[in-house]
């Protein structure tokens, strides 16, 4: 690879953010610095639908674009950006994560597709409000459920539902600042109706509540198929006694107590996951993460982990230990282009 390789880091912002974009002052400063030290010319590409054409013109002159943009950003969906990224990839620009990869790996559907794998759980797909009405009450008799919209972030569209003894439902949204509500099934249907509209994904995923969720969650950060760090969060959005999530603490890949999870991901789980959703190894995102809950203990298994979600669209922040592997992976992807 030559030192003239150009890589763009794309993330959302307005005109003012684009005008004053400074790698050293951005949240990706360490990554910009590491890419420069490796001989890669990295530049910010602040994106907004209002000036998408300008960003497109910029990206036509780079060899790769690394993307950080949530599925819903300030009320806007990624439809125009995804179309732009697909066109760039078709023209030969390396895009991570490619929108097609996100569709297969980074939506809640992955929980349904992998429900029978070692990290899977009791998961159902609900395709209509009528199906919700007919199936959910029976499942609630076995315990609380968590209903998740097709694609979202930050707890948006994730609802814990539990049947109360008096026939009412206790419902809590995972979005920050939400508190439990009491409602009946018709009110729940009205609340969830937007997620069954085409623009809301047209369906929801129904996952059994994991009793050990109050003990916290672990996020495994990966560059391609290698674990590059962990994030631990002791208090999460659906914690029964603390609706405000606590901080996530970041650690390197050698974190004691989680080497079994690392070994399973690297030796088996990523391959099983990739094969199940139909992704070739070279289609894996350069940077992604898997959120795991603690599952019920199994015989002869030190710890069982249950997949909660996979984040691909906008993995930030991430542990410092992920920077060097991410730079190395970027350079490997650039070599065939030079």
C-alpha positions as CSV (number, residue, x, y, z in Angstrom):
1,X,0.0,0.0,0.0
2,X,1.3,3.5,-0.8
3,X,1.1,6.5,1.5
4,X,-1.4,8.2,-0.9
5,X,-4.3,5.9,0.1
6,X,-7.3,8.0,1.2
7,X,-9.8,6.9,3.8
8,X,-12.9,8.9,4.9
9,X,-14.5,8.6,8.3
10,X,-18.2,9.4,7.9
11,X,-20.3,10.5,10.8
12,X,-23.4,12.8,11.0
13,X,-23.5,16.5,11.6
14,X,-24.8,19.8,10.3
15,X,-23.2,22.4,8.0
16,X,-21.3,24.0,10.8
17,X,-19.9,20.7,11.9
18,X,-18.7,20.0,8.4
19,X,-17.2,23.4,7.9
20,X,-15.2,23.1,11.1
21,X,-14.4,19.4,10.9
22,X,-11.0,18.9,12.6
23,X,-9.7,15.3,13.0
24,X,-7.8,16.3,16.1
25,X,-10.9,17.6,17.8
26,X,-13.3,14.8,16.7
27,X,-14.4,11.8,18.8
28,X,-12.3,9.7,16.4
29,X,-9.1,11.6,17.1
30,X,-7.1,8.5,18.2
31,X,-8.2,6.7,15.0
32,X,-7.3,9.6,12.8
33,X,-3.9,9.7,14.4
34,X,-3.3,6.0,14.2
35,X,-4.2,5.9,10.5
36,X,-1.9,8.9,9.8
37,X,1.0,7.1,11.6
38,X,0.4,4.1,9.4
39,X,0.7,6.2,6.2
40,X,-3.0,6.5,5.5
41,X,-4.5,9.9,4.5
42,X,-7.7,9.9,6.6
43,X,-10.2,12.7,6.4
44,X,-13.5,13.5,8.1
45,X,-16.7,13.3,6.0
46,X,-19.5,14.9,8.0
47,X,-22.8,13.8,6.6
48,X,-26.4,15.1,6.4
49,X,-29.1,14.5,3.9
50,X,-29.2,18.2,3.2
51,X,-25.7,18.2,1.7
52,X,-25.5,14.5,0.6
53,X,-24.4,15.5,-2.9
54,X,-21.4,17.3,-1.5
55,X,-20.4,14.3,0.6
56,X,-20.9,12.0,-2.4
57,X,-18.5,14.2,-4.5
58,X,-15.9,13.9,-1.6
59,X,-16.2,10.2,-1.3
60,X,-15.7,9.5,-5.0
61,X,-12.0,10.4,-4.4
62,X,-11.3,8.0,-1.5
63,X,-10.5,4.3,-1.5
64,X,-12.4,3.4,1.6
65,X,-15.1,4.9,3.8
66,X,-15.7,3.9,7.5
67,X,-19.2,4.8,8.5
68,X,-20.7,5.8,11.9
69,X,-24.4,6.7,11.5
70,X,-27.3,5.4,13.6
71,X,-30.4,3.9,11.9
72,X,-32.4,6.9,13.0
73,X,-30.4,10.2,13.5
74,X,-32.4,13.3,14.7
75,X,-35.6,11.8,13.3
76,X,-34.0,11.0,9.9
77,X,-33.6,7.4,8.6
78,X,-30.5,6.2,6.7
79,X,-32.3,5.5,3.4
80,X,-30.5,8.2,1.4
81,X,-27.1,7.5,3.0
82,X,-27.5,3.7,2.4
83,X,-28.3,4.3,-1.3
84,X,-25.2,6.5,-1.6
85,X,-23.0,3.9,0.1
86,X,-24.3,1.1,-2.1
87,X,-23.4,3.2,-5.2
88,X,-19.9,3.9,-3.9
89,X,-19.3,0.2,-3.2
90,X,-20.5,-0.6,-6.7
91,X,-18.0,1.9,-8.0
92,X,-15.1,0.2,-6.2
93,X,-14.9,2.1,-2.9
94,X,-14.6,-0.1,0.2
95,X,-17.5,0.6,2.6
96,X,-17.6,-0.6,6.2
97,X,-20.2,-1.4,7.3
98,X,-21.9,-2.0,3.9
99,X,-25.7,-1.4,4.2
100,X,-26.3,-5.0,3.1
101,X,-24.2,-6.3,5.9
102,X,-26.1,-4.2,8.4
103,X,-29.4,-5.6,7.1
104,X,-28.2,-9.1,7.7
105,X,-26.2,-8.6,10.9
106,X,-27.3,-5.4,12.6
107,X,-31.0,-5.6,13.0
108,X,-33.0,-7.4,15.7
109,X,-33.9,-10.0,13.2
110,X,-30.6,-11.6,13.9
111,X,-32.0,-12.8,17.3
112,X,-34.7,-14.8,15.5
113,X,-32.3,-16.1,12.9
114,X,-29.9,-17.4,15.5
115,X,-32.3,-18.5,18.2
116,X,-31.1,-22.1,18.1
117,X,-27.4,-21.4,18.2
118,X,-25.4,-21.6,21.4
119,X,-25.9,-17.9,22.2
120,X,-29.6,-17.9,21.2
121,X,-32.7,-17.8,23.3
122,X,-36.5,-18.1,23.2
123,X,-37.3,-15.7,20.4
124,X,-40.3,-15.2,18.1
125,X,-41.1,-12.9,15.2
126,X,-44.4,-11.0,15.3
127,X,-45.6,-9.9,11.8
128,X,-48.9,-8.1,12.7
129,X,-50.9,-6.6,15.6
130,X,-53.3,-9.5,15.2
131,X,-50.5,-12.0,15.8
132,X,-49.4,-10.0,18.8
133,X,-52.8,-10.2,20.3
134,X,-53.2,-13.9,19.7
135,X,-49.7,-15.0,20.8
136,X,-48.3,-12.6,23.4
137,X,-50.7,-13.4,26.3
138,X,-49.8,-17.1,26.2
139,X,-46.1,-16.3,26.2
140,X,-46.6,-13.8,29.1
141,X,-47.9,-16.6,31.2
142,X,-44.4,-18.1,31.2
143,X,-42.8,-14.8,32.2
144,X,-41.9,-11.3,31.0
145,X,-41.0,-10.6,27.3
146,X,-39.0,-7.9,25.6
147,X,-40.4,-6.7,22.3
148,X,-37.9,-5.1,19.9
149,X,-38.4,-3.1,16.8
150,X,-36.7,-4.2,13.6
151,X,-33.9,-1.6,13.6
152,X,-33.1,1.1,16.2
153,X,-30.6,2.2,18.8
154,X,-30.2,3.6,22.3
155,X,-33.2,1.5,23.5
156,X,-35.6,3.1,21.1
157,X,-38.4,0.7,20.2
158,X,-37.5,-1.9,22.9
159,X,-40.3,-2.6,25.4
160,X,-40.3,-4.9,28.4
161,X,-43.8,-6.4,29.0
162,X,-45.0,-8.3,32.0
163,X,-48.4,-9.6,33.0
164,X,-49.7,-8.3,36.4
165,X,-51.8,-10.4,38.7
166,X,-54.9,-8.2,38.1
167,X,-54.8,-8.8,34.4
168,X,-53.1,-5.5,33.5
169,X,-49.7,-5.2,31.8
170,X,-46.6,-3.5,33.2
171,X,-44.8,-2.0,30.2
172,X,-41.4,-0.2,30.2
173,X,-39.7,1.4,27.2
174,X,-35.9,1.0,27.2
175,X,-35.3,4.6,25.9
176,X,-33.4,6.7,28.4
177,X,-35.6,8.3,31.1
178,X,-38.6,6.1,30.6
179,X,-40.6,4.7,33.5
180,X,-42.9,1.7,33.8
181,X,-46.5,2.1,32.7
182,X,-49.6,0.1,33.4
183,X,-51.9,-0.6,30.4
184,X,-54.2,-3.3,28.9
185,X,-53.5,-5.2,25.7
186,X,-55.4,-2.8,23.4
187,X,-53.3,0.1,24.8
188,X,-50.2,-1.9,24.2
189,X,-51.2,-2.6,20.6
190,X,-51.8,1.1,20.1
191,X,-48.4,1.9,21.5
192,X,-46.6,-0.6,19.3
193,X,-48.6,0.0,16.1
194,X,-46.0,2.3,14.5
195,X,-43.5,-0.6,14.5
196,X,-45.8,-2.7,12.3
197,X,-46.0,0.0,9.6
198,X,-43.6,-0.5,6.6
199,X,-41.5,2.5,7.6
200,X,-41.1,1.0,11.1
201,X,-39.9,-2.3,9.8
202,X,-43.2,-4.1,9.5
203,X,-42.7,-6.5,12.4
204,X,-41.2,-6.9,15.9
205,X,-39.0,-9.4,17.6
206,X,-40.2,-11.0,20.9
207,X,-37.4,-12.3,23.2
208,X,-37.8,-13.9,26.6
209,X,-36.8,-11.6,29.5
210,X,-33.5,-12.8,30.9
211,X,-33.7,-13.0,34.7
212,X,-30.1,-12.2,35.2
213,X,-30.2,-8.9,33.2
214,X,-30.0,-6.8,36.5
215,X,-26.5,-8.3,36.9
216,X,-25.4,-6.3,33.9
217,X,-24.3,-6.9,30.3
218,X,-21.1,-7.4,28.5
219,X,-20.3,-6.0,25.1
220,X,-17.7,-7.7,23.0
221,X,-16.0,-5.5,20.4
222,X,-14.7,-7.1,17.3
223,X,-12.6,-6.2,14.3
224,X,-13.7,-8.6,11.6
225,X,-13.7,-12.0,13.5
226,X,-11.3,-11.0,16.4
227,X,-12.3,-9.7,19.8
228,X,-10.5,-6.4,20.4
229,X,-12.0,-5.3,23.7
230,X,-14.9,-5.5,26.1
231,X,-17.4,-3.0,27.5
232,X,-19.1,-3.8,30.9
233,X,-22.3,-2.1,32.0
234,X,-23.7,-2.9,35.4
235,X,-26.9,-0.9,35.2
236,X,-28.9,-1.0,31.9
237,X,-32.0,0.6,30.5
238,X,-34.4,-2.1,31.7
239,X,-32.9,-2.6,35.1
240,X,-36.0,-2.9,37.3
241,X,-34.8,-0.4,40.0
242,X,-32.8,2.0,37.9
243,X,-34.3,3.3,34.6
244,X,-31.2,5.5,33.9
245,X,-28.4,3.4,32.5
246,X,-25.0,3.5,34.2
247,X,-21.7,4.1,32.4
248,X,-20.0,1.4,30.3
249,X,-16.5,0.6,31.4
250,X,-14.0,-0.3,28.6
251,X,-11.4,-3.0,28.8
252,X,-8.9,-4.7,26.5
253,X,-9.4,-8.2,25.0
254,X,-7.4,-9.9,27.8
255,X,-10.0,-8.9,30.4
256,X,-10.0,-11.7,33.1
257,X,-13.3,-13.5,33.5
258,X,-14.4,-13.2,29.9
259,X,-11.8,-15.2,28.1
260,X,-14.3,-18.0,27.7
261,X,-16.6,-15.6,25.8
262,X,-13.7,-14.4,23.7
263,X,-12.6,-18.0,22.8
264,X,-16.1,-19.0,21.8
265,X,-16.6,-16.0,19.6
266,X,-13.3,-16.3,17.8
267,X,-13.3,-20.1,17.5
268,X,-17.0,-20.9,16.7
269,X,-19.7,-18.3,17.3
270,X,-18.7,-15.7,14.7
271,X,-18.4,-18.4,12.0
272,X,-21.8,-19.8,13.0
273,X,-23.4,-16.4,13.0
274,X,-21.8,-15.5,9.6
275,X,-23.0,-18.7,8.0
276,X,-26.5,-18.4,9.5
277,X,-27.1,-14.9,8.1
278,X,-25.3,-15.6,4.8
279,X,-22.2,-13.4,5.1
280,X,-18.8,-14.3,3.6
281,X,-15.8,-13.6,5.9
282,X,-14.8,-10.6,3.7
283,X,-18.3,-9.1,4.3
284,X,-17.8,-8.8,8.0
285,X,-17.7,-5.2,9.3
286,X,-14.3,-3.9,10.2
287,X,-15.7,-2.8,13.6
288,X,-18.8,-4.2,15.3
289,X,-20.0,-5.4,18.7
290,X,-22.2,-8.0,20.3
291,X,-24.2,-7.3,23.5
292,X,-24.6,-10.4,25.7
293,X,-26.8,-11.0,28.7
294,X,-26.0,-13.5,31.4
295,X,-28.0,-16.7,30.9
296,X,-29.1,-19.4,33.2
297,X,-26.2,-21.7,34.1
298,X,-25.9,-25.0,32.2
299,X,-24.3,-28.2,33.3
300,X,-20.6,-28.3,32.5
301,X,-20.7,-24.7,31.2
302,X,-18.9,-22.1,33.3
303,X,-21.1,-19.3,32.0
304,X,-23.9,-19.1,29.4
305,X,-24.2,-15.9,27.3
306,X,-27.4,-14.8,25.6
307,X,-27.2,-12.5,22.6
308,X,-29.2,-9.3,23.2
309,X,-28.3,-7.3,20.0
310,X,-25.5,-6.7,17.5
311,X,-24.4,-3.1,16.8
312,X,-22.9,-2.4,13.3
313,X,-24.2,1.0,12.2
314,X,-22.4,3.2,14.7
315,X,-20.1,1.6,17.1
316,X,-18.8,4.5,19.1
317,X,-17.2,4.9,21.5
318,X,-15.0,1.8,21.5
319,X,-12.1,0.6,23.6
320,X,-8.6,2.1,22.8
321,X,-7.5,-1.5,22.3
322,X,-9.6,-1.6,19.1
323,X,-7.8,1.2,17.3
324,X,-4.6,-0.7,16.2
325,X,-6.5,-3.8,14.9
326,X,-9.0,-1.5,13.1
327,X,-6.1,0.3,11.4
328,X,-4.5,-2.9,10.4
329,X,-7.7,-4.3,9.0
330,X,-8.3,-1.1,7.0
331,X,-4.9,-1.4,5.5
332,X,-5.4,-5.0,4.6
333,X,-8.6,-4.0,2.7
334,X,-6.8,-1.2,0.9
335,X,-3.9,-3.3,-0.4
336,X,-5.8,-4.9,-3.3
337,X,-6.8,-1.5,-4.5
338,X,-3.2,-0.2,-4.9
